Amino acid sequence: MDRLPGFRDFYPEPLPNTDVWSADARNYIFNAWRSTARRYGFREYDGPPLEPLELFTTKSGDEIVGQLYNFVDKGERSISLRPEMTPTLARMVAAHERAYKKPIKWFAIPQLFRYERQQKGRLREHFQFNADIIGENDPAADAEIIALLIDSLRALKLTEDDFVIRLSSRQAWQQFFAQRCSDPAKSYDFYQIIDKLEREDPTVSRTKLDKLGFNYDDVTGFITASQPTPELQRVLDNLAARGLGGFVKIDYNVIRGLAYYTGVVFEAFDKKGEFRAIAGGGRYDNLVKLMSGGKVDLPALGFGMGDVVLLELLKARGLLPKFDAGVDVFCLIEDEALRADSLKLITELRSAGKVVEYSFTPLKPDKQFKRAMELNAANTARLERTADGAFQVKVKNLKTREERVLGLAEAVGAI
């Protein structure tokens, strides 16, 4: 039996073939995400993988249904596997925001599902680092969330040479639109064209803009000038004060297609242009109000960073460490009469936080030692009984080949 198309199997390293993914690499990324978010004072939350279908159509419209794993459950409810986390966050915050001091700084690492065509860097499931700040209007919060994104990538040893945060503003584009068009009904089509400018043939974009009454050269001139709005300048100054100014640039090509973005928006790209966007986000001040039916009105901003593109980028840059079992001690049991006492030693070592392996069944000493070498164990430990009936432990460092003979209590501390 094979797995479903667009889904992944995660195996411990070494991987059996190139068609599977590394559970060790995934945990390496998760650990970097979690540790960075916690250093920034973010708290972890989670929600259910199944949500009412209405939660996602309310935010994105009925057209999103074609991209979802949705069905009617046994209770006749229309539900969906979550394609994104922000609607769940908005629902949760709207329900209990009074229980938390503002601003709320939360993060999550959910698995998300979309039924769509597979392509490079995009599958039908992925894990995503979501970080959001809720209840703060000041651009300092925008700078904080962007700094968290930068440091999350730096924690994985990516540098200023590897990625850039392209910074833009929906307000800047709204002002551009309002100065040139008095028909708000055209705004959606206009933003869709802008969102595709870099990927579409200029002649096609020019024709589409002409139909809406916009001049292509006027649009591209606005992008080229890249004059920061006052709010963008505050974000740039804030990041420069942290020493992170080299990671960001103004780029009005970034507009973020999702209709709910209201202010600063941004995307992270690898500088070589080999991959899809690494991450994206921005300010979405109206979403909590929308999800609560107008009962709760809180500004919000955040970003999402998926594991698929990030893993591919780390592989391409040679930045994934070598993963092994990480065994601290292999306990050799050469005298079966000492197995029970050896198990006690193993338990004490594990209680002290060490990773310990041993043979479940009687094996010749050479086969046990071979297994220790296969697991790349740092040490072997062998329990022995002295002539006077006391216990001693022979501890051997497999790298230096140094062997020490220690008392039982001393051995646990030494290892």
C-alpha positions, -999 to +999 in steps of 0.1 A: +000+000+000+013+035-009+007+068+007-017+093-009-004+117-036+009+149-022+015+135+013+048+126+029+064+098+050+089+110+075+116+085+084+145+086+109+179+091+092+197+075+074+169+077+048+161+045+028+157+065-005+151+100-019+113+096-020+109+100+017+114+129+041+136+132+072+119+132+105+152+144+121+153+174+097+117+183+104+124+182+142+155+203+137+134+230+120+106+228+146+131+232+174+146+263+157+111+278+152+100+271+188+132+283+205+132+316+185+095+323+191+099+317+228+129+340+230+106+367+216+080+360+243+055+342+221+034+314+236+024+283+217-013+274+209-030+249+188-065+241+175-083+212+159-073+199+124-110+197+115-131+230+115-165+241+102-163+248+065-179+281+072-148+293+091-128+293+058-155+304+034-162+334+057-126+345+054-118+336+018-151+331+000-168+301-015-141+298-042-117+283-016-138+252-014-122+238-045-089+238-027-101+220+005-104+185+019-140+191+029-170+167+035-202+163+054-196+144+087-219+119+104-236+147+123-245+163+089-220+192+095-200+207+066-164+205+078-129+207+064-094+198+072-077+232+080-059+247+049-045+275+071-043+285+108-052+322+109-090+316+109-087+292+138-066+317+156-091+345+150-119+322+162-100+313+194-090+349+202-126+362+196-140+336+220-116+344+249-097+376+243-107+390+276-087+364+294-054+376+279-035+409+283-028+427+250-009+425+229-014+387+225+018+371+210+011+335+200+027+309+177+017+275+164+032+247+141+001+231+126-001+206+098-022+221+070-040+205+041-050+217+006-064+197-023-045+213-051-021+205-079+013+194-067+043+214-079+078+222-068+077+235-032+040+228-028+023+195-017-012+187-004+000+189+032+027+208+050+037+220+084+038+257+089+052+281+115+025+307+123+034+336+145+009+364+152+005+396+173-031+406+182-042+438+198-015+463+187-017+490+160+018+505+163+042+497+134+066+485+162+046+453+162+051+449+124+089+453+130+088+428+158+070+401+137+095+407+108+124+405+132+111+372+145+109+359+109+144+370+102+158+354+134+139+322+128+158+318+095+191+329+110+186+302+137+189+277+108+222+293+097+207+312+068+224+346+063+219+379+046+234+363+015+207+336+014+174+355+018+157+389+018+124+402+032+106+421+006+085+447+023+054+464+009+021+481+020-015+475+010-022+511+021+003+524-004-014+505-031-049+516-019-037+552-022-023+546-056-056+530-067-078+557-052-058+585-068-064+570-103-098+552-101-131+562-085-147+528-089-140+505-058-155+476-077-124+474-099-100+471-069-101+433-067-092+428-104-065+455-101-048+438-071-050+405-089-031+419-118-005+435-095+000+403-077+009+385-109+031+412-125+064+394-119+050+361-132+030+373-162+040+385-197+043+423-196+021+426-227-007+406-210-004+428-179-004+460-199-036+449-217-054+440-185-044+473-169-056+493-199-090+476-197-093+489-161-081+524-170-046+521-156-013+529-173+013+500-172+043+524-171+027+544-143+023+512-123+058+499-129+072+534-122+055+533-088+071+500-081+105+510-092+105+542-071+098+521-040+092+552-018+084+540+017+053+552+034+057+567+069+047+534+085+072+514+063+099+539+072+092+533+109+095+495+104+128+500+084+142+523+112+132+498+139+149+469+121+180+489+114+183+497+151+184+459+157+211+455+131+187+437+108+184+464+081+204+444+056+177+417+055+149+439+042+141+461+012+110+479+000+095+461-030+060+471-041+058+440-063+047+423-031+010+428-026-002+395-010-033+382-029-054+375+002-081+402+004-079+406+042-045+422+044-048+459+054-014+474+060+023+463+059+028+431+040+060+411+033+074+380+018+108+362+024+126+350-007+159+332-013+183+356-031+192+331-058+156+329-069+156+291-070+125+286-049+090+298-041+085+323-013+099+310+019+073+329+041+047+356+038+025+377+060+013+411+070-013+431+089-049+419+088-068+443+111-103+432+101-102+395+104-111+391+141-140+414+137-152+394+107-149+361+124-167+373+155-196+388+136-185+423+147-185+414+184-147+417+189-126+442+170-088+437+174-059+446+151-037+417+141-007+408+121+015+377+115+032+354+091+033+318+080+064+298+070+060+263+055+085+235+060+085+222+023+103+251+007+125+257+037+137+221+038+146+223+001+164+256+006+184+242+036+194+212+015+204+233-014+226+255+008+241+224+026+229+237+060+213+206+073+235+190+100+243+153+099+217+134+119+223+102+139+208+083+167+227+104+193+234+075+217+254+085+247+260+050+261+257+015+249+255-008+279+273-041+273+258-071+291+284-098+288+274-117+320+237-126+319+238-130+357+243-092+358+214-084+334+191-072+362+218-051+378+227-037+344+191-027+338+192-008+370+223+010+358+206+017+324+176+032+343+198+054+364+217+067+333+184+074+315+170+092+346+201+114+345+191+124+309+214+101+289+204+082+258+212+046+265+209+015+243+216-022+251+208-057+236+174-070+246+186-106+243+219-124+250+245-116+224+282-123+221+304-094+232+317-087+197+281-084+183+271-061+211+302-039+204+294-039+167+259-027+175+273+001+196+295+012+167+265+010+143+246+034+166+276+057+167+275+055+205+298+079+224+306+054+251+302+018+262+296+008+298+300-027+312+290-036+347+313-060+365+314-075+400+348-074+418+363-102+439+348-087+471+313-086+456+311-049+449+301-034+415+323-015+392+317+000+357+341+000+328+334+031+308+351+033+273+351+065+252+347+051+217+363+081+200+395+083+221+394+046+231+402+057+267+388+033+293+381+041+330+371+018+358+346+036+381+324+028+410+287+025+403+276+059+416+307+075+402+300+061+368+266+076+365+280+110+374+310+107+351+290+097+320 
